[in-house]
């Protein structure tokens, strides 16, 4: 059986994006998987949220057993938590988001506290340009020490190599945290000052900028579209995130799916239509993403076939994932064809940084 799947360890894919797609733009699309090892998985976050709201002590096995009978998706469980918090406990959405913030960042902030760097890590999220030289180096040393093998930190370091890497035209993230833009900025500051001969601590021109709304502008910077909103650690009621736009719950997903003119949908559709997408840290099960990819791929194939003598299979986008067993791999290879996506295999997530360099080196 012929396969469309590619292996990113293969030498023939060296400079694959940078040279074979020399005149094409590419966009990085990331999901919660890039933050594993730093932030909880969707499953773990859901369990921790249930325990906080209902005062349970469920383990992962407990949750798995309960969900055998209920069978809800994770966003439905989170929705149930908010419903109970507001309708039964008579609390507010604002207080629910504070609990959500707590369970999302608990492990990271506890580790930061144990390393005597809690204040700096909180400042990192929404005030990275306010960090001084000592704080920048403390943060980078902390993440290098504790999270060097995570996908997120490997990705940050690859995207900081401006000289020999073909950078994305844009980044789309479906994550509620803003670790990616925050770390990109702080590592950019660190690398810039490492190469400076001047004694002064300098802030380089921003390479990336977080975009959370349709009215945000990015000029000549690389936009990081936070399509599902953001929520950051806070120490007071004043927040610089946009947690009111979070797409975490079932009702927010439903609203997004029913609104064909939403900024989220329009941004993704335009990008998928015009750029090669590389998916990283996503399971590719999100029904909205699959629907949007299906629309754009159908339109793309129809346009191609108008000028072709035979039907074509257009697989413009890449989904980076690890190899599965043979039966699953055979299915996965063909399962994404109608979405215009082909698989790009890696042996281990510990090597994702090198695999990205492999395809992005100019």
Phi, psi and omega in degrees: 000130178289149181232147176260353181293141176245156180247118185285000173269352181285133183299331184290348178261011173297130182065025186305312180281319187289326185251315181290338178240046189303321185256014179250147173272152175229153180233135176271127176245119185239152177233191187297337182299336181289340183261003179301137185096345176244309178246160181291154172292166177304318183295313181294318178300318180297316180297315180295325178291317177302314181296323179291314186286316186263357182061041176265176175228042183294141169264176178298323178294321177299314182295319179299318180292316179298320185284349172298322181276326185270314174072022181281155170286164183297322179294332176289322176296317179295322176299317178299323177297316180293319178302316181294317182298319184273312188277328182261311181278354178058041177256187184245165175296325179299316179290330176295318180295330176294320177293319178299316176301317182299311184287332180290320188252003187306307184296316180299313184289327176294319179293322178296319179297318179295337178261012179057043182221022185300310183299321181293320181293320177297319180294330181306320193295307186243359183223042185296330179285353178267356181286141175270178186300315181298318180295319179301313182290325177296316180296312181296319178296322178297311181291325176296321182287315189267334191226026187298330183269359181288153178301319183301311184290323176298318179296315180303317183289324176295314183288353177269353180271081188288330189290321187237014180243135172283108183285154177289154173288329179202166175232136174245126176238138177258013182272150179277338178277165176239036179297320184300303179297326181293315180288324176301320181291314185290325177287327175297318178297316180298309183297323180297318183281338175295327183267000181275140176268342180287153181282335183291149176274118187248142173263114179289161176300136182299133175270322182239152177219136179283131180241122184241352183212163183294337182272354177291142179246152181233352176056234180263013177275167176271116183284140171249101184279112177270084190289340181253019180080177179219151173219128185239158175297140180227159176241004179206183178286345180277121180235149178251008178269190175228060183297341178291346180254014181300137172248087185238330190256166181300319182292328179288324175294319180296316179297318179297317182293330185271349183257099185285350181251017182291152177299320180301308182294316182299318180296314181294314182299315180299315182294316180294330180285331189247342184236157167282128180261139171242116182267133183218128178078019177242147177275347182064029177257351181299119184297328179292315179299316181296320179296314181295319178296320179299317179299308185293323180291320177299316179297319180297314181295320179299320179293319179296316186289343176295332183250006183248155181275343178218162181295143182242153174252112183256114180241080187283330191255159180242137171246109180280125182206169178269157182291139178256183174295162189303317181296313179296321182295320178299318179294313183298325181303319183265342188291340184257000186300319183290349178261358181077026186238133171243155184277143174236109189271143170232156182283324185205146176292340177296342184252012187298325179300313179294324180291324178293317175301322182304317184265342186258346180301135181285000000 
